[in-house]
Amino acid sequence: MGAAPKPPRQPGDPDPNQQFYFGEIESKPDGDFVDEIHKKWYGDFERLEMHHGYIQWLFPVFEAAGMNFESEPLTKEGAKRIREDETASQRVLKSYRLMLHFYGFRLADERTGLVERGDEADFEAGIDNLNCSGHNWLRISRIITSLGELGFPRYKRPLLTALQAEVQSGKLDRAGTSLRNFWAPLVEAEDSEGYRNKTLEEPEDRAEGCLFWPGGPLAGDAPAPTPAEGAGGE
């Protein structure tokens, strides 16, 4: 027999995504506490490729999408609590580094979000896998969206820029359709009705997190990216 359906969340129930990023609960199924995932799963490419229940926890979104029925959509209040908590925000940053490494990249600048190729061996392995693995293209869409909702909206465009460069280089040519139809609109069409309907976001949901606030560890002169021309909604 299958697992009993999870009872619906009641008003006032805590957001499990917030609880996960506050280190209070493990991801499910077959998961772990967030700090343990960062320690034990970093560089474990086989596990990151084959495990299909962690990405919804590391990068939750408002939209009820994904194949993990033991996860739940991010709530507006849960997102706000994560954005405003320095420890939780640092954990989101570590989750992002973990996935960039898996895809062959590295976060070159925490203030601006600049993304560059990683070490040659890691880059070649990661980008080859990404080029041939359609379910990872869906993960990229989730990561871009979640970055904006968890306090890192300035990271969205640099990630898109890095992906665009690899599509153009031929290293990621199989993902060209995903780039045009899904990834780019999640960055370049935030003001469109299509974007709002898909993500369930309002502009205030893309507030910068506490790491970038005055006096925060990543405060500095890095401006939020400006919208580019020429992209439509999904």
Secondary structure, 3 states (H helix, E strand, C coil): CCCCCCCCCCCCCCCHHHHHHCCCCCCCCCCCCHHHHHHHCCCCHHHHHHCCCCHHHHCCCCCCCCCCCCCCCCCHHHHHHHHCCHHHHHHHHHHHHHHHHHHCEEECCCCCCCEEECCHHHHHHHHHHHHHCHHHHHHHHHHHHHHHHCCCHHHHHHHHHHHHHHHHHCCCHHHHHHHHHHHHHHHHCCCCHHHHHHHCCCHHHHCCCHHHCCCCCCCCCCCCCCCCCCCCCC
